[in-house]
Structures are given as structure tokens and as C-alpha cells.
Amino acid sequence: MTTATHEETLGFQTEVKQLLNLMIHSLYSNREIFLRELISNAADACDKLRYQALDNDALYEGDSELRVEIEHDSEAGTVTLRDNGIGMNREDVIANLGTIAKSGTAEFLKQLSGEQQKDARLIGQFGVGFYSGFIVADEITVRTRKAGDAADAGVEWRSKGEGEFVVAEIEREKHGTEIILHLKEDAREFADDYRLQSLVRKYSDHIEVPVKMPRTEKATDDDGNEVDGSEVTTWETVNEATALWVRPKSEVSEDEYKAFYKHVAHDFSDPLTWSHNKVEGNLEYTSLLYVPGRAPFDLYERDGARGVKLYVQRVFIMDDAEQFLPLYLRFIKGVLDTRDLSLNVSRELLQQDPKVEKIKSALTKRALDMLKKLAKDKEAYQTFWNTFGSVLKEGPAEDYANRDKISGLLRFSSTHTDSATQDQSLADYVERMKEGQDKIYYIVADGFNATKNSPHLEIFRKKGIEVLLLHDRIDEWLMSHLTEFDGKKFADVAKGDLDLGDVEDEDEKKAQEETAKSKEDLVKRVKEALGEEVQEVKITHRLTDSPACVVLPEHEMGFQMRRIMEAAGQSLPEVKPILELNPDHALVARLEGADGDGFGDLARILLDQAIIAEGGHLDDPAAYVKRLNALLSA
């Protein structure tokens, strides 16, 4: 019997208290997931010992057959799970079982509200799998010792999940960790041999570490005869205990791929798709990449943990090996097993090894091909895009070599549907281009309605020319790195001179030139009235319903990007817009007939309205309101 000494009672981190309260007092629809999480943690502990023992095999302490053991006591109502992995010391226990060292925890707790309190699928997304034990247990005892430490350096952790836990020093002969779950009365179904075996096969069949359970049989003599009253216990491996990624694809079922994803990603939802690939030749490696069905809460934390699990010849090396995929594919999960790296590889060595860059290039192409294949299923790809589209938009700026591939995967809103849903590909746009059209037109604004109702679209709607409606915060930055697609250049309809190419005939162009010439006097007067507020004043043919619009020089930063940069504390040089007037509008006709202060006030009203329509900010909104009121009351 283990004797505990030097006990100390400590309080949980605030977030853990909240989490435990939700788990203990909420009814989860899938309570059995606790076993999968605990087995997964135990398998990780075995992987970590195997890796550390590469440099010091004394850490095995004569027990190198790594395994996870599960047994139960139906009368006592307990389930015990133990491993002979790396184990923990006192500091590890307090850090791992008393806190949640994971960014976004507060956001996670906000999500666990109302009906979502009954959804256990959220648990794994925050690395809080151990705490899922409290779904079925009213008390948990953990006994552990770190490999390599003395027997008297064992640690016992106990808690009823009520806001505090006890840590004590114990003698522990074996390294590794033992977790004892004292089951709730309504969870005693799990203290059953058949139930536990079926759950191991359901959730952990793919784990490389063998999961063993005791099997008791009548003792027999050498002739096979039963020995009265005697029993013998053997440990039987319940799971297949073969690394799934090394098995031939033809031998792995869809359900097994999905189950392995949940183990790798600590996610309870199914992946959207996956790609299993074995490469032989100059480089030898096996990869199994997944596209998740939901985003983690830290998706937009570019410095957060990301990457694949790295194995070298089936020996676990590290979680979150970020060197093998670019940042814009940080949502990809999976496993990479290679023969071409040293077993004692470190993060520093990874950054210096040229083979890493070759594998990264190959995996990137594999991931993009996987997305291209997924795109054939429009509904599934729309789910992916709604979840990860903004992250994929980082790709053209970060990965020039694969810019064409990424461009084909992008989705946008457009005037073709006038829907805020981003479901139109560039290939779709090119296929629908008007005869004589040689550019892909787009407009950028802060929101969908601002793009859809922009005055700049008026001539395009009249001509039946499709325009992409870009309303994500990243879109203007994206387009600064996306110059063409399928040989067609991109053109921002709110910048530079309007060029509709051969969509306009020569008679139209000639009529426009004649109109502009006839209004030269008006243009000159407006420029004099506005002075340095504008760079230039022009007569335009891009408007049909609005009296005026502002246009920026072709290579200038747009209003949206300027606001983002300024909000980040960047100091930007002033940019003067070009004011373009619609010669056929009644307000422009009224402007032409005005004089004196009335002319200047009306010219400024048209300028301010145009800036507001573009999502810009006025330097003096009160002056604009005063002028507008004077105009309305005249």
C-alpha cells in the first residue's frame, strides 16, 4: 500500500475551477470520451520516454516494453489506467494537473454555455483531456514518478474536482503514471470488462503503444487439467498497436482514419478530408495529413502551436513540428514519419537541414492538392472555406512558388450572385467574362454592403460585367500580392483610370471624350474651389446613379488598408483623392449653374459624400452636416 507524506492542499487555476464545474454539473451526450483522452495522454507519455531514452536508455529502468494498462474493480467502482512512460515530478504534476497552460482558455469557457455545455466535443480542442475524467468520476487519484528519479520522488495527486487538489510525496517503485477513477454511481457501467475493451477498440485501436487489459483464467497443469481453486492472470493486448500511417492505404478503413485524426488533433469532430502518402527515392517519408472540420480558437494566433507530429522511423520526436508546412497552412494536422533525419533531431537542427525544406515543399504541394480535390465537392469545400478561407488568403504573399495553386483555391463574393457568401472561384469568374473583357475586376471595402452598393459598380452593372466583392480585412493585402490569374490581370475598380477594354466600342469612347471636353470649365472651377483637398477633378463615365465618386491613384494604399495600418500605430503619408463627376446627374447640373459660396459648398458636399461612400472618414464631419443642411433648406 502506498503511504503518502508531506501532503499539501492547493487551489486550482481559476479557469480549471470553471471547467470542472461545467464537467461535473453538466450532462454530456458522450461520456465515454474520457477513456480515449486518458489513453491518448498515456500514449504520448510513452512516446516521450522513447525519445528521451535515445540519449539515455537507463531511463527505461529495465522496462523498455512501453505499454498502457487498464483494469477495473466492479465492486469498488473504479477504473485504473497506468503507463510506463516518462512520468511526472512534483512541478510537472502541479503544472499539468492544476492549470490549463493553453491560450484561448477563457474563450473556450465562454463557448461552453447553454446547449453547448452538453457537447463534449469541445473539450479536446484545448488540451484539457485529463479533466474529462471528472465526467464519470467524483474523485481522481494520480500516482506518478518521473523516469530517472529516485523511488522516493514519487508524487500523488488527489482531487474531487471541487476547487482544490492535494499533492503528496510517495514511494513509487515504477516510473510512469497511474490514474484511478472513482466512478460516480451513474457511471459504474464503465467498470465492466467488455465495455472497456469495446471503447479501447473504438477509440484507440490505431495507437502504436499496446493497450493491455488483464485476463483471468483457471490455472492448468502441464497436461492441461484445471488446478482446483487456482487462477492465473495474463495481460492481453486489446488494440491493434500498429502505427496507422505505416499500414497500406488499402488496409485502413475510413473509420480508422477518422479515429486517428481525433487522436492526433485532440478533436471530437470528423475531419473534412485527408491524404495518406508514402514517398520512396531520394527522400523517404510517410505523411498522413488532415483538413479539420472546425477551427481551433487560436487559429489566428500566428505564433501559436501548429504543425504535424514528427516521427523518425516510428520513433516520436516532437509535437507541432512547424517546419514542415508554411504558416498559411497552419490548420493542417497529421503525422510525418521520415527516415532521412537524425533520431536526435532538435528544432535547431531542423531549421538547418536542407532535407527539411525539400519535405516541406512536397508536403505543401500535397496539402494544396488535397484541397483541390476537396473543392470538387462544392458543399464540403464551402465548409472548409467558411472555416479556414481567411487563413488560406495569407498564402499568395507567403508562398510565391505555389501562388497559382493557391489562387485556384480562393473563393470570393461577386456581383454574379450579390451574396455575402464567398463561393465564387477565379476560374468561375474567368469562364463568365464578357467578350472583349481582358481584366478581372474587383472592389475592396470594409463590409459586404459597402462593396455591393459602391458607386464604382454602377457602370459595371450597366454593362453586365462581373466584379469581385472583397470585404475581408485581409483582402486588400491579398490583392497587393495577386497580380494575375489565368493570364488575366486584376484591376481595382476604385483605383486609377477606368478601362473596360473592348467591352466599350469606339463610338462610346468618342462620346465620352466629347462630354469631358464640354465640361472642362466646370472641372476647372471645382478644382479651384477644392484646392489642395483633391489631387485632380475629372468627368467620369463610371457612374450612372451617383453624382460623384473618389478614385485613388492606381498604386496607392486603399481606404481599408490605411485604416488597418493606422489602427496598428503606423504613420502614413497623406493621399489626396481624385474626384470624378457624373455629367448626367442633376446635382452636377445644379453645381454647374451655381456660383460664389454656393458653388464651393456644393462642391465640398459632393466630395464629402463620395468619401463617405468609399468608407472614408471626414476631417470635419460637422462642417459637412452644416453645408448639407444649408443645401436642403435652400
C-alpha positions in Angstrom: 0.0 0.0 0.0 1.3 3.4 -0.9 2.0 5.8 2.0 1.7 9.5 1.3 3.9 12.0 3.2 4.2 15.8 3.2 0.7 16.5 1.9 -0.1 19.9 0.6 -3.5 21.2 -0.5 -3.5 23.7 -3.4 -6.2 25.6 -5.3 -6.9 25.1 -9.0 -6.3 27.8 -11.5 -9.5 29.9 -11.9 -10.1 28.6 -15.4 -9.8 24.9 -14.2 -12.4 25.6 -11.5 -14.9 26.8 -14.1 -14.1 23.9 -16.4 -14.5 21.3 -13.6 -17.8 22.9 -12.5 -19.1 22.6 -16.1 -18.0 19.0 -16.4 -19.3 17.8 -13.1 -22.6 19.5 -13.2 -23.4 19.2 -16.9 -24.9 16.3 -18.8 -22.7 15.3 -21.6 -24.0 13.4 -24.6 -20.9 11.3 -25.0 -19.4 10.4 -21.6 -17.2 7.6 -22.9 -14.7 10.0 -24.5 -12.9 10.3 -21.1 -11.2 6.9 -21.8 -9.9 8.0 -25.2 -8.4 11.2 -23.8 -6.6 9.4 -21.0 -5.3 6.7 -23.3 -4.1 9.3 -25.7 -2.2 11.1 -22.9 -0.7 7.9 -21.7 0.5 7.0 -25.2 2.1 10.5 -25.5 3.9 9.8 -22.3 5.3 6.6 -23.7 6.4 8.4 -26.9 8.2 11.0 -24.9 10.1 8.4 -22.9 11.1 6.5 -26.0 12.5 9.8 -27.4 14.4 10.8 -24.3 15.8 7.3 -23.9 17.6 7.6 -27.3 20.3 9.5 -25.4 19.9 7.7 -22.1 18.4 4.2 -22.2 18.8 4.0 -18.4 15.6 5.9 -18.3 13.8 2.6 -19.1 14.9 1.3 -15.7 15.0 -2.2 -17.2 11.4 -1.9 -18.5 11.6 -1.0 -22.2 8.4 -2.6 -23.3 6.2 0.5 -23.3 2.5 0.0 -22.7 -0.7 1.2 -21.3 -2.6 -0.9 -18.9 -6.3 -0.7 -17.9 -8.1 -2.6 -15.2 -11.3 -2.2 -13.2 -12.9 -3.1 -9.9 -16.6 -3.5 -10.3 -17.2 -3.8 -6.5 -15.2 -0.7 -5.7 -16.4 1.1 -8.7 -13.0 2.1 -10.0 -11.2 2.2 -13.3 -7.4 2.3 -13.2 -5.2 3.3 -16.2 -1.4 3.2 -16.0 1.5 3.6 -18.3 5.3 3.1 -18.0 6.0 6.3 -19.9 8.0 9.4 -18.9 6.0 10.1 -15.7 6.0 13.4 -13.8 7.7 15.1 -10.9 6.0 17.4 -8.4 6.5 20.5 -10.6 5.1 18.7 -13.6 2.1 17.5 -11.7 1.2 21.0 -10.5 1.7 22.5 -13.9 -0.1 19.8 -15.9 -3.0 18.9 -13.5 -3.5 22.2 -11.7 -3.5 24.6 -14.6 -4.6 24.8 -18.2 -1.5 26.0 -20.0 -3.2 26.8 -23.2 -4.0 30.1 -24.9 -7.7 30.8 -25.5 -8.9 29.0 -22.4 -11.2 31.9 -21.4 -12.7 31.9 -24.9 -13.3 28.2 -24.6 -15.2 28.6 -21.4 -17.4 31.2 -23.0 -18.3 28.7 -25.7 -19.3 26.1 -23.1 -22.6 27.8 -22.3 -26.3 26.9 -22.8 -26.7 23.9 -25.0 -23.0 23.7 -25.7 -22.4 22.6 -22.1 -23.8 19.2 -23.3 -21.3 19.0 -26.1 -18.1 17.1 -25.1 -16.6 17.6 -28.5 -15.2 20.9 -27.4 -13.1 19.5 -24.7 -10.2 18.2 -26.7 -9.6 21.5 -28.6 -8.0 23.0 -25.5 -5.7 20.2 -24.3 -7.9 19.6 -21.3 -8.4 15.9 -21.9 -7.3 14.8 -18.4 -10.2 16.8 -16.8 -12.7 14.8 -18.9 -12.2 12.1 -16.3 -14.4 14.1 -14.0 -17.3 13.5 -16.4 -17.5 10.0 -15.0 -15.6 10.2 -11.7 -16.4 12.0 -8.5 -12.7 11.6 -7.4 -9.5 11.0 -9.2 -6.2 9.8 -7.8 -3.0 10.1 -9.8 0.3 8.4 -8.7 3.4 9.1 -10.8 7.2 9.2 -10.8 9.4 10.7 -13.5 11.7 8.2 -15.2 15.3 8.5 -13.8 14.2 9.9 -10.5 14.6 8.0 -7.2 11.8 5.8 -5.9 11.1 8.2 -3.1 10.5 11.0 -5.6 7.0 9.8 -6.4 4.0 12.1 -6.3 0.4 11.5 -5.5 -2.3 13.9 -6.7 -5.9 13.7 -5.5 -9.0 15.8 -6.2 -12.8 15.6 -6.1 -12.9 18.4 -8.6 -14.3 20.9 -6.1 -11.8 23.7 -6.5 -8.7 22.2 -4.8 -6.3 19.3 -5.0 -3.9 17.5 -2.7 -0.3 16.8 -3.7 1.8 14.4 -1.6 5.2 12.7 -1.7 5.1 8.9 -2.1 7.4 6.0 -2.6 6.8 4.6 -6.1 8.9 1.8 -7.4 8.0 2.1 -11.0 8.2 5.1 -13.3 5.2 6.3 -15.2 1.7 7.3 -14.2 -1.3 5.6 -12.7 -4.7 7.2 -12.7 -7.5 5.8 -10.6 -11.0 7.0 -11.4 -13.6 6.6 -8.6 -16.7 6.3 -10.6 -19.9 8.1 -10.0 -22.9 5.9 -9.2 -24.4 6.6 -12.6 -21.2 5.8 -14.4 -20.5 2.4 -13.0 -21.2 0.9 -16.4 -17.6 1.7 -17.2 -16.3 -0.7 -14.6 -17.1 -3.5 -16.9 -14.5 -5.6 -18.9 -16.5 -5.8 -22.1 -17.4 -2.2 -22.0 -13.8 -1.0 -21.6 -12.5 -3.4 -24.3 -15.1 -2.1 -26.8 -14.2 1.5 -26.0 -10.4 0.8 -26.5 -11.1 -0.8 -29.9 -13.4 2.1 -30.8 -11.2 5.0 -29.9 -7.6 3.7 -29.6 -7.1 0.8 -32.0 -4.7 2.9 -34.1 -2.4 3.9 -31.2 1.1 2.4 -31.6 1.6 1.7 -27.9 -0.2 -1.5 -26.9 -3.2 -1.1 -24.6 -3.4 -4.1 -22.3 -6.1 -5.5 -20.1 -6.0 -8.4 -17.6 -7.5 -11.7 -18.4 -8.1 -14.2 -15.7 -8.2 -17.9 -16.4 -8.3 -21.1 -14.5 -4.8 -22.4 -13.8 -3.9 -25.7 -15.6 -1.1 -28.2 -15.1 1.2 -29.4 -17.8 -1.4 -31.8 -19.1 -4.0 -29.1 -19.5 -6.0 -30.1 -16.5 -7.5 -27.3 -14.3 -5.9 -26.8 -10.9 -8.7 -26.6 -8.3 -9.2 -23.0 -6.9 -6.2 -21.6 -8.8 -6.4 -18.7 -11.3 -3.7 -17.1 -13.4 -3.8 -13.5 -14.8 -2.3 -12.6 -18.1 -2.2 -9.2 -19.8 -3.9 -9.2 -23.3 -3.3 -6.5 -25.9 -6.7 -5.1 -26.8 -5.8 -2.7 -29.6 -4.1 -3.4 -32.9 -1.0 -1.4 -31.6 0.4 -0.7 -35.1 1.2 2.8 -36.3 -1.7 3.5 -38.6 0.3 5.6 -41.0 2.7 2.8 -41.8 -0.1 0.5 -42.9 -1.0 0.3 -46.6 -3.9 2.6 -47.5 -5.9 -0.3 -48.8 -5.9 -1.8 -45.3 -7.1 1.3 -43.4 -10.8 1.9 -43.2 -12.4 5.3 -43.3 -13.5 5.0 -39.7 -9.9 4.2 -38.7 -8.6 7.3 -40.5 -11.2 9.4 -38.7 -10.4 7.9 -35.3 -6.7 8.5 -35.8 -7.4 12.2 -36.7 -9.2 12.6 -33.4 -6.2 11.2 -31.6 -3.7 13.4 -33.4 -5.7 16.7 -33.4 -7.4 16.2 -30.0 -10.7 17.0 -31.7 -14.0 15.2 -31.4 -15.4 16.1 -34.8 -14.6 14.3 -38.0 -12.0 15.7 -40.5 -13.2 17.1 -43.8 -10.6 15.1 -45.8 -7.2 13.5 -45.6 -4.2 12.4 -47.7 -2.1 9.4 -46.9 1.1 9.2 -48.9 4.4 7.2 -48.9 7.4 8.5 -50.8 10.5 6.5 -51.7 13.6 7.6 -53.6 16.0 10.4 -52.7 13.8 11.2 -49.8 11.9 8.6 -47.9 8.9 9.5 -45.7 5.3 8.8 -45.0 2.8 11.5 -44.4 -0.8 11.5 -43.3 -2.4 15.0 -43.5 -5.8 16.0 -42.4 -8.1 19.0 -43.0 -10.1 19.6 -39.8 -13.8 20.2 -39.9 -13.7 23.0 -37.4 -11.2 25.7 -36.4 -9.3 25.9 -33.1 -9.9 29.0 -31.1 -6.2 30.1 -31.6 -6.3 29.8 -35.4 -5.5 33.5 -35.9 -2.6 33.4 -33.3 0.2 33.1 -35.8 2.7 32.4 -33.0 0.6 29.6 -31.5 1.4 25.9 -31.6 1.0 24.3 -35.0 2.4 21.7 -37.3 2.4 17.9 -37.6 3.6 15.2 -35.2 7.1 14.2 -36.3 8.4 10.7 -36.1 11.7 9.3 -37.3 11.4 5.7 -38.2 8.3 5.4 -36.0 10.1 7.0 -33.0 8.2 10.0 -31.7 10.3 13.2 -32.0 8.1 16.2 -31.3 4.5 17.6 -31.4 3.8 20.6 -33.5 6.8 20.3 -35.9 6.0 23.6 -37.6 9.0 23.5 -40.0 7.2 21.2 -42.5 4.3 23.3 -43.5 4.0 27.1 -44.3 2.2 29.4 -41.9 -0.9 29.8 -44.1 -1.5 26.0 -43.8 -1.3 26.0 -40.0 -4.7 24.4 -39.8 -3.4 21.2 -41.3 -3.0 18.3 -38.8 -1.3 15.0 -39.2 1.8 12.9 -38.9 5.2 12.9 -40.7 7.4 9.8 -40.4 10.8 10.0 -42.2 14.0 8.0 -42.4 16.0 11.0 -43.6 16.5 12.8 -40.3 18.6 12.1 -37.3 16.9 10.4 -34.4 18.3 13.1 -32.0 17.0 15.9 -34.2 16.2 19.2 -32.5 14.3 22.2 -33.6 17.6 24.0 -34.2 18.8 21.1 -36.4 15.5 21.1 -38.3 16.0 24.7 -39.2 19.4 23.9 -40.7 18.7 20.7 -42.5 18.2 21.1 -46.3 16.1 17.9 -46.4 13.5 19.7 -44.2 12.9 22.3 -46.9 12.5 19.6 -49.6 10.0 17.7 -47.4 8.2 21.0 -46.6 7.9 21.8 -50.3 6.5 18.3 -51.1 4.0 18.4 -48.1 2.8 21.8 -49.1 2.0 20.7 -52.6 0.4 17.6 -51.2 -1.8 19.7 -48.9 -2.8 22.0 -51.7 -3.6 19.1 -54.0 -5.8 17.7 -51.2 -7.7 21.0 -51.0 -8.1 21.0 -54.8 -9.6 17.5 -54.7 -11.9 18.6 -51.8 -13.0 21.6 -54.0 -14.7 19.1 -56.3 -17.3 18.7 -53.6 -18.8 22.2 -53.5 -20.6 21.8 -50.2 -17.7 20.3 -48.4 -15.3 22.9 -49.8 -17.6 25.7 -48.7 -17.5 24.4 -45.2 -13.7 24.4 -45.4 -13.7 27.9 -46.9 -16.0 29.4 -44.3 -13.7 28.0 -41.6 -10.2 28.5 -43.0 -10.6 30.8 -46.0 -9.1 33.9 -44.4 -6.0 31.9 -43.4 -5.5 30.5 -46.9 -5.7 34.1 -48.2 -2.3 34.6 -46.5 -0.8 32.2 -49.0 -0.1 34.2 -52.1 2.1 36.7 -50.1 4.0 33.9 -48.3 4.4 31.3 -51.0 5.3 32.7 -54.4 6.1 29.2 -55.8 2.6 28.0 -55.2 0.7 31.2 -55.9 -1.1 29.8 -58.9 -2.3 26.7 -57.0 -3.5 28.9 -54.1 -5.2 31.3 -56.4 -7.3 28.5 -57.8 -8.5 27.6 -54.3 -9.6 31.1 -53.3 -13.3 32.0 -53.1 -15.0 35.4 -53.2 -18.3 37.1 -53.2 -19.2 38.7 -56.5 -21.9 40.7 -58.3 -22.8 37.4 -60.1 -24.8 36.4 -57.1 -24.8 39.5 -54.9 -24.5 37.2 -51.9 -22.2 37.8 -49.0 -21.2 34.1 -49.2 -17.7 33.7 -50.6 -18.4 30.9 -53.0 -17.1 32.1 -56.4 -13.7 30.9 -57.7 -11.5 32.8 -60.1 -11.9 30.0 -62.6 -15.7 30.6 -62.4 -15.2 34.3 -63.0 -12.9 33.9 -66.0 -15.4 31.5 -67.6 -18.1 34.1 -67.3 -16.1 37.1 -68.6 -17.7 39.2 -71.3 -16.5 39.1 -74.8 -13.7 41.7 -75.1 -13.0 41.8 -71.3 -9.4 41.3 -70.5 -9.2 42.0 -66.8 -10.6 40.6 -63.6 -12.3 43.5 -61.8 -12.7 43.7 -58.0 -13.5 46.2 -55.3 -12.4 46.3 -51.7 -14.4 47.7 -48.7 -15.0 47.1 -45.0 -18.2 45.2 -45.4 -20.3 43.3 -47.9 -22.9 46.0 -48.2 -20.3 48.7 -48.7 -18.8 46.7 -51.6 -22.2 45.7 -53.2 -23.5 49.3 -53.1 -20.4 51.1 -54.1 -20.9 53.8 -56.8 -17.9 52.3 -58.6 -20.0 49.4 -59.6 -22.7 51.4 -61.5 -21.1 51.2 -65.0 -20.2 47.5 -64.4 -23.8 46.6 -63.6 -25.0 48.6 -66.6 -22.6 46.7 -68.9 -23.2 43.3 -67.2 -19.6 43.0 -66.2 -18.9 40.9 -63.1 -16.9 42.4 -60.2 -15.5 40.5 -57.2 -16.7 41.9 -53.9 -13.9 41.8 -51.4 -14.9 42.5 -47.8 -12.5 40.6 -45.5 -9.9 42.7 -43.6 -7.1 40.8 -45.3 -8.4 41.3 -48.9 -6.6 44.4 -49.9 -3.3 43.0 -48.6 -4.1 39.8 -50.5 -4.7 41.6 -53.8 -1.4 43.5 -53.5 0.3 40.1 -53.9 -2.1 38.7 -56.5 -1.3 40.2 -59.9 -3.0 37.9 -62.4 -4.9 34.6 -62.8 -5.0 32.5 -66.0 -3.3 35.3 -67.9 -5.8 37.9 -66.8 -4.6 40.9 -64.7 -6.6 42.1 -61.7 -7.9 45.7 -61.7 -9.3 47.6 -58.7 -12.3 49.5 -60.0 -11.8 52.2 -57.3 -8.2 53.0 -58.4 -6.7 54.6 -61.5 -8.4 55.2 -64.8 -11.3 53.1 -65.8 -10.5 50.8 -68.7 -13.2 48.4 -69.8 -11.1 47.2 -72.8 -13.0 46.1 -75.8 -16.3 45.9 -74.0 -16.8 49.6 -74.9 -16.9 50.4 -78.6 -15.2 53.3 -80.3 -18.4 55.4 -80.5 -18.8 55.2 -76.8 -15.3 56.3 -76.2 -15.6 59.2 -78.6 -18.8 60.4 -76.9 -17.1 60.3 -73.5 -14.2 62.4 -74.8 -16.6 65.0 -76.2 -18.5 65.2 -72.9 -15.3 65.6 -71.0 -14.2 68.4 -73.3 -17.5 70.2 -72.9 -17.2 70.2 -69.1 -13.6 71.5 -68.9 -14.7 74.8 -67.4 -16.7 73.0 -64.7 -13.8 70.8 -63.9 -11.5 73.8 -63.6 -13.9 75.6 -61.3 -14.3 72.6 -59.0 -10.6 72.1 -58.7 -10.1 75.8 -57.8 -12.9 75.5 -55.2 -11.5 72.4 -53.6 -7.8 73.4 -53.9 -5.4 71.0 -52.1 -8.2 68.7 -50.9 -8.1 66.7 -54.1 -5.3 65.7 -56.5 -7.4 66.1 -59.6 -11.0 66.6 -60.8 -12.4 64.6 -63.8 -15.6 64.0 -65.7 -16.3 60.2 -65.5 -18.4 57.7 -67.3 -18.2 55.1 -64.5 -21.3 56.5 -62.7 -25.0 56.1 -63.7 -26.9 56.9 -60.5 -24.4 58.8 -58.2 -23.3 62.4 -58.7 -19.6 61.8 -57.8 -17.0 59.3 -56.6 -13.5 59.5 -55.4 -10.7 57.4 -57.0 -7.3 56.7 -55.7 -4.1 56.6 -57.8 -3.5 53.1 -59.1 -0.7 52.1 -56.8 -1.9 53.8 -53.6 -3.0 52.0 -50.5 -6.8 51.8 -50.3 -9.0 53.3 -47.5 -9.5 49.9 -45.8 -5.8 49.1 -45.6 -5.0 52.7 -44.4 -7.4 52.3 -41.5 -5.9 48.9 -40.5 -2.3 50.4 -40.7 -3.3 53.5 -38.7 -5.1 51.4 -36.1 -1.8 49.5 -35.7 0.0 52.8 -35.0 1.6 53.2 -38.4 2.1 56.8 -39.6 1.1 57.1 -43.3 1.6 60.0 -45.7 -1.5 61.9 -46.8 -3.1 60.8 -50.1 -5.3 63.2 -52.0 -8.1 61.5 -53.9 -9.2 62.2 -57.4 -12.8 63.5 -57.6 -14.8 62.2 -60.6 -18.1 63.8 -61.5 -21.1 62.3 -63.3 -22.1 64.9 -66.0 -25.6 63.5 -66.3 -26.6 63.8 -62.7 -29.0 66.6 -61.5 -26.7 67.7 -58.6 -23.8 68.2 -61.1 -26.1 70.2 -63.3 -27.1 72.3 -60.3 -23.4 72.7 -59.4 -22.6 73.9 -62.9 -25.3 76.6 -62.5 -24.2 77.7 -59.1 -21.7 80.5 -58.2 -20.0 82.1 -55.3 -20.0 80.4 -51.9 -22.9 78.2 -53.0 -20.7 76.6 -55.7 -17.9 75.9 -53.2 -20.2 74.5 -50.6 -21.9 72.1 -53.1 -18.6 71.0 -54.5 -17.4 70.1 -51.0 -20.7 68.3 -50.3 -20.2 66.1 -53.4 -16.6 65.4 -52.3 -17.5 64.5 -48.7 -20.4 62.3 -49.9 -18.0 60.4 -52.2 -15.5 59.9 -49.4 -18.2 58.6 -47.1 -19.5 56.2 -49.8 -16.0 54.8 -50.0 -15.9 54.2 -46.3 -13.5 57.0 -45.7 -13.6 59.4 -42.7 -14.2 63.2 -42.9 -11.7 65.5 -41.2 -14.6 67.8 -40.3 -18.0 66.0 -40.2 -19.7 68.9 -38.5 -18.9 71.2 -41.5 -20.3 68.7 -43.9 -23.5 68.5 -41.9 -23.8 72.3 -41.8 -23.3 72.5 -45.6 -25.8 69.7 -46.3 -28.4 71.3 -44.0 -28.0 74.6 -45.8 -28.5 72.9 -49.2 -31.6 71.1 -48.0 -33.2 74.2 -46.6 -32.4 76.4 -49.6 
